[in-house]
Amino acid sequence: MKIAHSPGELEPRPRAVALGTFDGVHLGHRRVLEVALSTAPALAPTVMTFWPHPRTVLGNEVRLLTTLERRLELLEEAGVGEALVVEFTAELAQMEPELFVDELLRPIGTELMVAGADFRFGRARRGDLQTFEELGLPVRRVQLVPGISSTAIRGLLEEGNVEEASVLLGRPPEVEGVVVSGDARGGTLGYPTANLRVDPDLLVPAYGIYAGGAAGHRAAVSIGTNPHYGGRERRVEAFLLDFEGDLYGERLIVELWRRLREERAFASEEELVAQITHDVEETRAAERPD
């Protein structure tokens, strides 16, 4: 997929532009993408998305479902061939809708706008899909999918309900990070883990032990403070089943399929190891959500 960061980096040609933040690229977003993709080959399907998240620029805290890198990967997997990543700034938020169209959409050849029915843009959010039509750009309104939103998915993940979140996403929820060195305690117990450094802007699901997958392997995943050893700092650790190798410094995307249990302290290290063994067995038997 070609990724541009200014309109001038895209060839001007007839385009159907899917517009939105697309955090999580969930099933509601995918419906918007499907409409844009269905116009091909008459119009080149293109995504215009924003980074950072508009709500954070406007002073609100937002825990993101995906990094920008992962968002773009998911858009490419959905079939998008070109994407324009627009830097969202306070100045952009104050831009009049007419200027938004003239500076960002017309230069790339936009002939059709595709967005969720509630899309708003421009100064004081006064622009909507009707505004595009008034400015000469035809619109395809995509009705919202009831119950599906990035906000709803965040709420489910904060509860640890990864199974229901996967239904709304259309794929397993993920935790992404770079593998860094940890306490190496897992190795001494016979279960060496990959410890993730997660971007502070990303949402990490509720503390607990999860069955999931990473790097083509099943993974038993611990999210929490490791209370058995008196930990206080949040850790995200994944034990990859049947894996041999060195992941240090690598970007790792960990899928979460099912929450197995809460984290807790144990009466002894032997009891801890026995529980980990059981968690691994459950992970081996777990089914990946479709």
Secondary structure, 3 states (H helix, E strand, C coil): CEEECCHHHCCCCCEEEEECCCCCCCHHHHHHHHHHHCCCCCCEEEEEEEECCHHHHCCCCCCECCCHHHHHHHHHHCCCCEEEEEECCHHHHCCCHHHHHHHHHHHHCEEEEEEECCCCECHHHCECHHHHHHCCCCEEEECCCCCCCHHHHHHHHHCCCHHHHHHHHCCCCEEEEEEECCCCHHHHCCCCCEEEECCCCECCCCCEEEEEEECCEEEEEEEECCHHHCCCCCEEEEEECCCCCCCCCCEEEEEEEEEEECCCCCCCHHHHHHHHHHHHHHHHHCCCCC
